Amino acid sequence: MEKIRLRQAVVVEGKYDKIALSEVIDAVIIKTDGFGIYSNEETVKLIRMYAQSVGIVILTDSDTAGQQIRGKIKSIVGDGEIINVYCPVIFGKEKRKVKASKEGKLGVEGMSAQVLREAFEKAGLVGEEVPVREKVTKQDMIALGLNGSANSSQLREKVAQSLGLPAKMSSNALRDAVSTLMGREAFINYITELIEGEDK
């Protein structure tokens, strides 16, 4: 089944949610690491940046913790664009867990691909004409010195700050962000100009 293509970034709670959702949608997926959203300023800044530029979709578990995390995300994005997607309440246990959660409800990771797809469709997200931008590759990141070299992390930090992105982004997170926001060619040109500007 074809994935739902979205211009927005989708915010979920954890890595297993991200894995499950990546089977259904073609979009940037950001995880909050559960209640980590309350203390991780870099994640907050990243979510805020996406909300202000391309918009975000929030998909959290249907339990009390999920609702609290959803509320926190809404409070940090200000007037940024938000679309809420809600999982149905289904009782059960995720395969990887020994026992069900405290409330006994399945989280995003426990939902089937079909249920997740239906949740997005109910929210009006059935896929859209996303601007086709060539994605920045891992090889590009290496060639540009943003990955795999001695000062990669310092250069990534400089690039991120110059673009108004969180400073401590991993190579993959920066690659996702610039692929969405500017595309491969524009990013390569941007880095080349940035480096040449420093050499003058």
N, C-alpha and C positions, 0 to 999 in steps of 0.2 A: 504494500500500500504506500502511495506517495506521501512524503512528509509534508506537514503544514509549514509553509515558509512564512516567517514573520520578520518585520523590520525591527520590532521591539526586542529588548532583552527580557528574558524570563527569569524571575527570581524564585528560587526554591530553597528549602531548608538544608538538605544534606546531599552528600555525594551519591547516595543510592537513588534519591529522587532525580538527580541530574542524569544518571545512567538510564533510568526508566523513561524519562521524558525525551532523551536524545533519540529514542526509537520512533518518536511521534512527530517531533518538530525539528525544523532546520532554523536555528536561531542561536544567539549567544545565550548561554544559561549561567546565571550567577547563583552561587550557594551562600547562604548566610551562616552556615555551620550552626544551625539551631539558634540558640540565644546569643551566639557570638556576635550577632548584629548589634547587641547592646554595647559591646566593648571594642569592636574592630573598626577603627576610623577609616581605614583604607577601603573596606567593603562598603561602608556608608558613603564615602566619596564616590566610589565607582557606581553604585546604584543611583545616586543623585545625578551623576553625569549622564547616565543613560536616560534617566527620566526627563532631563531637560533637553536632550538632543533627539533621541528616536522614540522615547517612551519605554515604559516597562509593563510587564504583565506579572502579577503576583499570583503564585500558586503554592499555597501552604497546606499542611494537613488539616483535616476537619476537626481536630481535637482542640482543647482549650489552649494548649501551647501554640498551636498553629495560628489560632486567631490572635493571640498576643503578638506573635512575630509579624503577622500581617499588619496589625495596628501600628507597630513600631516602624515598619517600612513606610507606611502611609505618612507617618509623622515626619520622616526625615526628607521626603522628596519635595516638600513645599508645593509649588504650583506646577510641578512636572506632570507629564501625562501618565496616568495609571489606568490599567484595565485589570479588573479582578476576575480570576477564573477559580471556580470552586469545585473541589472533589465531592462526589456524593458521599453520604455517610454509609459506609459498608463495614459491618463488623467482621473481624477475622484477625489472622496473624500473618505477618510477612514470612516468607519461606526461610529467610536467613536467621530469623529470631527464634529463640527457644520458647518464649511465651508472648502472648499478646500484650499490647501497650496497656497502660493503666486504665484507659477508657475503653479498651477493646476494639478501637476503630482502626481500619487500615489507613496507612499513610499514603502519600503519593507513590512511593516505591512499590506498594502492594497493589496498585491499580493496574488493570490490564491496559494494553495499548488502545483498545477500542474505547474503554471507559474514559481514558485521558483525552482521546480525540473528541469524544462527545462533549466533554467538559469545555474544551476550547471552542467547539462549534456553538455550544449554548451561549458562550460569551461573544459570539459574532466573529470569532477568529477562525476563518475557514481557509486561510491562506490568501496572500495578496501579491500583487506585482511589486516585488522588492527590487529596488535598484540593483542591477547586476554589477557588482564591483568584484574585481578579481581579488581573491583573498591573498593576504601576505602569508608566505610559507615559512616553515621552520628553516629551510635553506636560505631564504631571504634574511631572516633574523641573524643567522650565522654570518652570512656574507657582509651584512651591515655592521657587524661587531656587537650586536645586541644579545648574542647568546654564544657561549662556548669560549670566550676569550677572557683574559685576565681582568679587564675593566668593564665587562659586560653589564654588571649590575649598576655601576656608576653611570654608564651611558644610558641604560634604560631609565634610570631615575631622572636624568637630565631631560630625556625625550618626553617622559611622562609629564614632568612638571611644565615643560614648554607647551604641551598640548592641554594642560589643565586637568590631567588625569592623576589618580593616586600615585604617589611617589614610589612606593614599594611593590610595584606590580611584578608578577612573575613574567617570564618570557611569553608563556602561552596566553596569559590574561592581556598583556599589551598587544599581542598579535591579534587576538579576537577583537579588541577595542578598535584598533586602527583599521582592521579589515572592514568593520561595520561603518566607521565614521568617515573614512577617506579612501579606502581601497589601496591596492598594491602599488600602482604607478605613482599616485599622489604621495604615498608614504615614502617610497624610495627617493623621490625628488625632494621631499621635505627633509629627510635625513641627510641627503647629500648636501643640501644647502646649509643645514645646521652645522655639519662638520666643516664645510668649506668656510663658513662664517667664523668659526673658532680659529681656523688656521691663518686667517688674515691678521 
